[in-house]
Amino acid sequence: MRVLTVLGTRPEAIKLAPVVRALEAAPGITSILCATGQHREMLDQALTCFALKPQYNLAIMRHDQTLSEATAAILDGVSAVLAAERPDWVLVQGDTTTTLAAALAAFHARVPVAHVEAGLRTGDTCTPWPEEMNRRLVTRLATLHFPPTAVAAAHLRAEGVAETAILVTGNTVIDALHALRARLDSDPVLGCALDARFGFLASSRRLLLATAHRRESLGGGLMRLCTALRLAAGRGDLEIAVPVHPNPAIAQTVHAMLAGVPHVHLLAPLDPLAFVHLLRRAHLVVTDSGGVVEEAAALGRPVLITREKTERSEAVKAGGARLVGTATGAILTAIERLLADEAAWAAMVRAPNPFGDGHAAARIVARLRSAEVPALPVREPAARSLRPATTRLRVAMPRPRR
């Protein structure tokens, strides 16, 4: 069995790393890894951290690239990889532009798709945008579905997905988190190096770790979050660490509003090990990232979700996370309550983790090994050949006429 795994962003690399490793170790499976380069430096960080070496790197990112341009470049590049490798399965994760375009390319090539982290829903096709629509479309394209929780599986059933095509696995980010935590615990030199790297964070103050990257938060939502963080820093009893997403629309706003504010530390994007190190130190987390919600739940870190809707409702129901929206007052009130109310904070710390036991990758690979490759129509002949390479393969896309 030949399995092509396609990834393009930092979260995809983190969440698919355990699956790729399990595929590589499985008898009878040839694992092929393709990176689209939808993220550039942030993707490389994650690939390096988990020692993943793609056979293909499409390097599709361009300055000021639109979603449509990125989608077209990924579709074209993955189609060429499919023609060269002729896999039995294409494995994709989550809800990114890479996920959607790779699944569509596989459909065009009549290769069945297995979807990791399937079934997440907010119920609003514009929130998050475009991710909610991406994952709904991938559900229609996929043959096998690996939802992380029973709630996600229920969404798939409600949309007509057959029970035989669904396997609840847990979330692979928990597998990755266990591996990173084991590395930190087993290597005191690494731990000391990270302590020194973040020595500017005063241990006498509680740490608030904040992230923001959602497109729907750009503009007013992000500005309101920054205002809340600036006001919280004015208390004087917090250290606030903010890894700043490299998206210029995010970075410019964050630096304009928070640079130079006492006790606020704006950080370059962190590699996964460094991020887990800070996450373990954090007293609370403020984020719009679904992956961070999952990681925080596994580590017992209280989370305030700065969104109006979330597809990680399991964390809210379990008690480890709260959905606070994007209003400055609501965010600040929630932060101050957790700082003042030790009982409320401790209750969130004790909340159970609903996202899995760290064995999701093994379940996914076992299901693939037991699956019969669907009898699909004969594939169309390859439009062109593509030589496997570890060097970057650039897909030249014509610029639209103005």
C-alpha positions in Angstrom: 0.0 0.0 0.0 1.3 3.4 -1.0 0.1 6.3 1.2 0.7 10.0 0.2 0.4 12.4 3.1 0.0 16.0 2.2 0.6 18.9 4.6 1.3 22.6 4.2 1.0 24.4 7.6 2.6 24.3 11.0 -0.4 22.7 12.7 -0.8 20.1 10.0 2.9 19.1 10.4 2.5 18.8 14.2 -0.7 16.8 14.0 0.4 14.5 11.1 4.0 13.9 12.4 2.8 10.9 14.6 0.8 9.5 11.7 3.7 9.8 9.3 6.0 8.1 11.8 3.5 5.3 12.3 3.1 4.9 8.5 6.9 4.7 8.1 7.1 1.9 10.7 4.1 -0.1 9.4 5.0 -3.3 7.4 3.6 -3.3 3.9 3.2 0.5 3.6 5.2 2.9 1.6 4.9 6.4 3.0 5.3 9.4 0.8 5.3 12.9 2.3 4.5 16.1 0.3 4.8 19.6 1.8 3.0 22.3 -0.1 4.7 25.2 1.7 1.4 27.0 2.4 3.3 28.2 5.5 7.0 28.8 5.0 9.2 29.4 8.0 6.6 28.1 10.5 6.2 24.9 8.5 9.9 24.4 8.4 10.1 24.8 12.2 7.7 22.0 12.7 9.2 19.7 10.1 12.6 20.1 11.7 11.3 19.6 15.2 9.8 16.2 14.3 12.6 15.3 11.8 10.2 15.0 8.9 11.8 15.1 5.5 9.3 15.5 2.6 10.1 13.8 -0.6 8.2 16.7 -2.3 8.1 20.4 -1.3 6.0 22.4 -3.7 7.0 25.8 -2.1 3.8 27.5 -3.3 3.8 30.5 -1.1 4.1 33.9 -2.8 3.9 37.4 -1.5 0.3 38.8 -1.3 -1.0 35.5 -2.5 -4.8 35.2 -2.5 -6.7 32.1 -1.3 -7.7 31.3 -4.9 -4.1 31.6 -6.1 -2.8 29.3 -3.3 -5.6 26.8 -4.0 -4.8 26.7 -7.7 -1.0 26.2 -7.0 -1.6 23.4 -4.5 -4.1 21.7 -6.8 -1.7 21.8 -9.7 1.4 20.7 -7.7 -0.3 17.9 -5.8 -1.8 16.6 -9.1 1.7 16.3 -10.5 2.8 14.4 -7.4 -0.1 12.0 -7.7 0.8 11.3 -11.3 4.4 10.5 -10.4 3.7 8.4 -7.3 0.3 6.8 -8.0 -0.6 6.2 -4.3 -3.4 4.0 -3.1 -4.5 6.6 -0.5 -4.1 10.3 0.1 -4.0 11.4 3.7 -5.0 14.9 4.7 -5.6 16.7 8.0 -8.0 19.3 9.3 -9.3 22.2 7.3 -6.6 24.2 5.6 -6.4 25.3 2.0 -3.8 22.5 1.5 -6.3 20.0 2.9 -9.1 21.0 0.5 -6.9 21.4 -2.6 -5.1 18.1 -2.0 -8.3 16.2 -1.4 -9.7 17.7 -4.6 -6.6 16.8 -6.6 -7.0 13.2 -5.2 -10.6 13.1 -6.3 -9.7 14.3 -9.8 -7.0 11.5 -9.9 -9.5 9.0 -8.6 -7.4 8.3 -5.5 -9.4 7.7 -2.2 -8.9 10.2 0.6 -8.5 9.6 4.3 -9.3 12.7 6.4 -7.7 13.1 9.8 -9.5 15.4 12.3 -12.7 15.0 10.4 -16.1 16.2 11.5 -15.3 19.4 13.4 -18.1 22.0 12.9 -19.2 25.3 14.2 -22.5 25.3 12.3 -21.6 28.6 10.6 -19.9 28.4 7.2 -18.3 31.8 7.7 -16.8 31.0 11.2 -14.0 30.1 11.0 -13.5 31.4 7.4 -12.6 29.6 5.1 -11.9 26.6 7.3 -15.5 25.7 8.1 -16.3 25.3 4.4 -13.0 23.6 3.7 -13.7 20.8 6.1 -17.3 20.4 5.0 -16.1 20.0 1.4 -13.4 17.6 2.3 -16.0 15.4 4.1 -17.8 15.1 0.7 -14.5 14.1 -1.0 -13.2 11.7 1.6 -13.6 7.9 1.7 -12.4 7.3 5.3 -13.1 9.8 8.1 -11.1 9.9 11.4 -13.0 12.2 13.8 -11.1 13.0 17.0 -14.2 12.8 19.3 -17.7 11.3 19.5 -19.1 14.8 18.9 -17.3 15.1 15.6 -18.4 11.6 14.6 -22.0 12.6 15.3 -21.6 15.6 12.9 -20.5 13.2 10.2 -23.4 10.8 10.7 -25.8 13.7 10.6 -24.4 14.6 7.2 -24.9 11.1 5.9 -21.5 9.6 6.2 -21.7 5.8 6.6 -20.8 4.3 10.0 -18.4 1.9 8.3 -16.4 4.9 7.0 -16.0 6.5 10.5 -13.4 5.7 13.2 -13.1 7.9 16.3 -9.4 8.1 17.0 -8.7 10.9 19.4 -6.8 13.9 18.2 -3.3 13.3 16.8 -2.1 16.5 18.5 -2.2 14.7 21.8 0.2 12.0 20.3 2.5 14.8 19.3 2.2 16.6 22.6 3.1 13.4 24.5 6.2 13.0 22.3 7.3 16.6 22.9 6.6 16.4 26.6 8.7 13.2 26.9 11.6 14.9 25.1 11.4 17.8 27.6 11.2 15.6 30.6 14.0 13.3 29.5 16.5 16.0 28.5 17.4 18.3 31.5 19.9 20.1 29.3 17.1 21.0 26.9 15.0 22.2 29.8 17.7 24.4 31.2 18.3 25.9 27.7 14.6 26.8 27.4 14.5 28.2 30.9 17.5 30.4 29.9 15.9 31.4 26.6 12.8 32.7 28.4 14.7 34.0 31.4 13.1 37.5 30.8 9.8 36.1 32.1 9.8 36.9 35.8 9.0 33.8 37.8 7.4 36.0 40.5 4.6 36.8 38.2 2.0 34.5 36.7 2.3 33.8 33.0 -0.4 34.5 30.5 0.2 33.0 27.1 -1.7 34.6 24.2 -2.0 33.7 20.5 -4.2 35.0 17.7 -4.3 34.1 14.0 -7.9 33.7 12.8 -8.8 35.7 9.7 -12.2 36.6 11.1 -10.3 38.3 14.0 -8.3 40.6 11.8 -9.1 44.3 12.3 -11.5 45.0 15.2 -11.4 41.7 16.9 -7.6 41.6 17.1 -7.4 45.3 18.2 -9.9 44.5 21.0 -7.8 41.6 22.1 -4.7 43.7 22.2 -6.5 46.3 24.2 -7.5 43.7 26.8 -4.0 42.3 27.0 -2.6 45.9 27.5 -5.1 46.5 30.3 -4.3 43.2 31.9 -0.6 43.9 31.8 -1.3 47.1 33.7 -2.1 45.1 36.8 1.6 44.6 37.3 1.3 41.0 38.5 1.4 39.3 35.1 3.9 38.4 32.5 2.2 38.2 29.1 3.9 36.2 26.3 2.6 36.7 22.8 4.1 34.6 19.9 3.2 36.8 17.0 1.9 35.2 13.8 4.0 36.3 10.8 0.9 37.3 8.8 1.6 41.1 8.2 -2.0 42.0 9.0 -1.6 40.4 12.4 2.0 41.4 13.1 1.5 45.0 12.3 -1.5 45.4 14.6 0.1 43.5 17.5 3.3 45.4 17.3 1.5 48.8 17.0 -0.6 48.2 20.0 1.6 46.1 22.3 5.3 46.8 21.5 7.0 48.4 24.5 4.1 47.8 27.0 5.6 46.8 30.3 5.3 43.0 31.1 4.2 42.2 27.5 6.7 40.2 25.5 6.2 39.9 21.8 7.9 36.8 20.5 8.8 35.4 17.1 6.9 32.3 16.1 8.0 29.5 18.4 9.1 26.0 17.5 6.8 23.3 18.9 9.2 22.3 21.8 9.5 26.0 22.9 5.8 26.5 22.7 5.0 23.4 24.8 7.6 24.6 27.3 5.8 27.9 27.7 2.4 26.3 27.7 3.4 24.1 30.7 4.5 27.2 32.5 1.3 29.3 31.8 -1.2 30.1 34.5 -3.8 30.7 31.8 -4.0 30.8 28.0 -5.9 33.2 25.8 -6.2 32.0 22.2 -8.4 31.7 19.1 -6.5 28.5 18.0 -8.2 25.2 18.1 -4.9 23.3 18.3 -3.8 25.3 21.3 -7.2 24.6 23.0 -6.5 20.9 22.6 -2.9 21.1 23.8 -3.9 23.2 26.8 -6.7 20.7 27.7 -4.1 17.9 27.7 -1.8 19.8 30.0 -4.5 21.1 32.4 -4.0 24.8 31.4 -7.2 26.9 31.6 -8.1 28.4 28.2 -10.1 31.5 27.3 -11.2 31.2 23.6 -11.4 34.6 21.9 -14.0 33.6 19.3 -17.8 33.8 19.0 -18.1 30.1 18.1 -15.8 27.1 18.5 -15.6 23.7 17.0 -13.9 22.5 20.2 -17.1 22.5 22.2 -15.9 19.4 24.0 -13.3 21.5 25.9 -16.0 24.0 27.0 -18.4 21.3 28.1 -15.6 19.5 30.1 -14.9 22.8 31.9 -11.3 23.4 30.9 -12.1 26.2 28.4 -14.5 29.2 28.2 -15.8 30.9 25.1 -15.4 34.6 25.8 -15.8 36.3 22.4 -13.8 39.2 21.1 -15.1 42.2 23.2 -12.4 43.9 25.2 -14.5 44.0 28.4 -15.4 40.3 28.2 -11.9 39.2 27.7 -10.5 41.3 30.5 -13.2 40.3 32.9 -12.6 36.6 32.2 -8.8 37.1 32.7 -9.3 39.0 36.0 -11.8 36.4 37.3 -9.3 33.5 36.8 -6.6 35.6 38.5 -8.8 36.5 41.5 -10.8 33.3 41.9 -8.5 30.4 42.8 -11.3 27.9 43.0 -12.6 28.8 39.5 -9.0 28.5 38.2 -8.4 25.1 40.0 -11.7 23.7 38.6 -10.5 24.4 35.1 -7.2 22.9 35.8 -8.9 19.7 37.0 -11.2 19.4 33.9 -10.8 16.2 32.0 -9.1 16.2 28.6 -11.7 15.2 26.0 -9.3 15.0 23.0 -7.7 11.6 23.3 -5.2 9.3 24.9 -2.2 9.8 22.6 -2.8 6.6 20.5 -4.7 8.2 17.6 -1.9 7.6 15.0 -1.8 3.9 15.7 -5.6 3.6 15.3 -5.4 5.5 12.0 -2.7 3.4 10.5 -4.4 0.1 11.7 -7.6 1.2 9.9 -5.7 2.0 6.7 -4.0 -1.3 6.8 -7.3 -3.2 7.2 -9.1 -1.1 4.5 -9.6 -2.4 1.0 -8.6 0.1 -1.5 -11.9 1.2 -3.2 -12.5 0.0 -6.7 -12.5 3.3 -8.5 -12.7 4.0 -12.2 -9.4 3.8 -14.2 -7.3 6.8 -13.6 -6.7 9.3 -16.3 -3.2 9.2 -17.8 -0.7 11.6 -16.3 -0.6 15.0 -17.9 3.1 15.2 -17.2 5.8 13.5 -15.1 7.4 14.8 -12.0 10.7 13.5 -10.7 10.8 12.8 -6.9 13.1 15.2 -5.2 14.0 16.5 -1.8 14.6 19.9 -3.3 11.9 22.5 -3.6 9.6 22.0 -6.5 8.1 25.3 -7.6 4.8 25.4 -9.4 4.7 28.4 -11.8 1.3 30.0 -11.8 0.3 32.6 -14.3 -0.6 35.9 -12.9 -4.3 37.0 -13.6 -4.7 39.7 -16.2 -5.8 43.0 -14.7 
